[in-house]
Amino acid sequence: AARATERARELFAAARNVEIQRHGTDRYGRTLARVRIDGQSYTNIMVRERLAVRWAGRQHDWCNRPL
């Protein structure tokens, strides 16, 4: 998590263009959005760099493991 946070800071600090497209809310009322940094999907960057995983419709076993 710490490395993902640091990488997010790096990406946004270096970005020339950030686009945020809101597309609804989740069941808790939180905004859902797509984020693009300099034309690239923020999600794809983080997944490609193994700092995030795509949501598969359920939590993974490792989500509930104590640190």
C-alpha positions in Angstrom: 0.0 0.0 0.0 2.8 2.4 0.8 4.5 1.8 -2.5 1.2 2.3 -4.4 0.6 5.6 -2.5 4.1 6.8 -3.4 3.6 5.9 -7.1 0.3 7.7 -7.2 1.9 10.8 -5.8 4.7 10.5 -8.5 2.2 10.0 -11.3 0.0 13.0 -10.4 2.9 15.3 -9.6 4.5 14.6 -13.0 1.2 14.7 -15.0 0.6 17.4 -17.6 -3.1 16.4 -17.9 -5.4 14.6 -15.6 -9.0 13.7 -16.7 -11.7 12.6 -14.3 -14.9 11.2 -15.7 -17.6 10.6 -13.1 -20.0 7.7 -13.9 -22.3 7.2 -11.0 -22.1 6.0 -7.4 -21.7 2.7 -5.7 -24.2 1.2 -3.2 -22.7 3.4 -0.4 -23.1 6.6 -2.3 -19.4 7.0 -3.2 -18.6 8.6 -6.5 -17.3 6.2 -9.2 -14.9 7.7 -11.7 -12.4 6.9 -14.4 -9.1 8.7 -14.1 -6.7 9.3 -17.0 -3.2 10.7 -16.6 -1.7 12.1 -19.8 -4.0 10.0 -21.8 -3.4 6.7 -19.9 -5.7 4.9 -17.6 -4.6 5.3 -14.0 -6.0 1.8 -13.2 -4.1 0.2 -16.1 -0.8 1.9 -15.0 -1.2 0.7 -11.4 -2.2 -2.9 -12.4 0.6 -3.1 -15.0 3.1 -2.1 -12.3 1.6 -4.7 -9.9 0.6 -2.0 -7.4 -3.2 -2.8 -7.8 -5.4 -5.6 -8.8 -8.6 -5.5 -10.8 -11.8 -6.0 -8.9 -13.2 -9.5 -9.6 -16.5 -9.0 -8.0 -15.4 -10.3 -4.6 -12.6 -9.8 -2.1 -9.5 -11.9 -2.4 -8.4 -14.0 0.5 -5.4 -11.7 1.1 -7.7 -8.7 1.6 -8.6 -9.9 5.1 -5.2 -11.1 6.3 -3.7 -9.2 9.2 -0.5 -7.3 8.4 
